[in-house]
C-alpha cells in the first residue's frame, strides 16, 4: 500500500511542479467493484498546489471489467461536467502510462462529506433543507444538460441509434434479455409498455446515467460532489431525473420520490430555475419505469458475471435475486401511472 | 438415505447462530459479509419451504392454464419461457387483467423466496 502511495505522490509532485511531497494519509475508499478509489493526503512544497492537499486517485481494479467508460473517458466526461459548472471533484491529472502504477489512473480533488444513502435518507433534515437539497440536485442536472453533442473531447460517446433515446434503450434491453437467456415475462411486458408509451424525446444532452442517492457526496445539508461518472451517455434529460426518482433508489422512503430525500416537484423546479426548461412530469415518470427495467438488466448481468465464473461474488449473486423487487415495482408503477395516481 | 435433522433444519440453525452469536461480534466489512451470508441462507431455507408447498410446479400450472385458455398450448417447453416469448412476440394484450394477475403471481412466488419483506402485507 505504501509503495503505491509513494508512486502516486511522486506522480502528483511531478504534475504539480512541487519540489517535494510528503504522504500524510493514504487509504482505500469503499465503493466501486470495477474501480479502486484511494484517498491520498499530501503535503506539497511549491508547485501549483502547495500545502496540505487531499486527493482521490481512481484506477481500474485488477479484475476490472470494461462494461462502462474507461478511466481516460471518464476523466474527459468529468472535465466536461466540471467545466459546465456541475459540482464535481476537480479533475486534475490523467496518467495513461501503465508503467507507473500498473493501471491507468487519474487524480482529482477530494470532496468533503459522505455519499452513504442510508445515512442521508435517515438524516433529520427540516422540510426546508429537503427542499433545498432536492432543488440543488435539479440545478446540478440542469448544468450538466447544457453539454450537448458534438463535443471534440467526448467523441467516444455514441449517439443514440434512433431519434428517440427511449426506443434505443428498449431495443438494447431486449437484446440483453435475449443474451441472458433466463425468461423474464414481467420485463418483456414492461418493455412492450415502454415501447408503446415513449414520450416525445427531449434534446440529446450529456447525461450522468447513474445520478442517484449514494452517488453524490453531502456534507451535512450541502452537496459537495457528484460522483461516479462511468455510465455517462448522450441521452434524454428525463433519463437522469427518472433514475434519481426510481423506487429502487429511495432506500425505503417511497413517499419521497426524489431520491428518498424530497419531492419531485422541487427537483423539477430546481431544474427549471437553472435551465429555463420545464420538464414534463409524465416524461420523468416514464423514465422511472425505464429505470426499473435498466436496474433489473444490470442486476441480471451482475449475477451473470458471478454464474459464468468471470467474477465469483456473493454480492453479485444476491443482486441477481433482487430482480423480483424491480418486477413487482414495475407491475405496481405501470398500473399506478395508468390509473393516473 | 439422508440423516436427520434434514437440511432445512441445519440451515435454519446455522443461520441463527450466525445472526445471534457471530454477527454481533463483527463490524464494518466483515459484518456486512456476515449479513449477506445470512441473507443467502435465508433464501435457501425459504426455497426449500416453498418446494415442500408444491412450488415451483404450482405456479407453472397457473401459467400453463392461462396460456391454454388463450389457445397458446405449451408443449415440451416450460411455461414461463413460453409466456415470455409470447409477450415479446406481442401475442397477448398487455392490458389484459388476467395476464397481469399471472405476472403478479409469478413475481410474488419469487419474492416469497428472495425477499418476503418486499411483498405488500
Interface residues (C-beta under 8 A of the other chain):
Chain A: X174 X183 X184 X185 X186 X188 X189 X191 X192 X193 X196 X314 X315 X317 X318 X321 X322 X323 X324 X325 X327 X328 X331 X335
Chain B: X33 X36 X37 X39 X40 X43 X78 X80 X81 X83 X84 X85 X87 X88 X90 X94 X99 X100 X102 X103 X104 X106 X107 X108 X110 X111 X114 X115 X118 X119
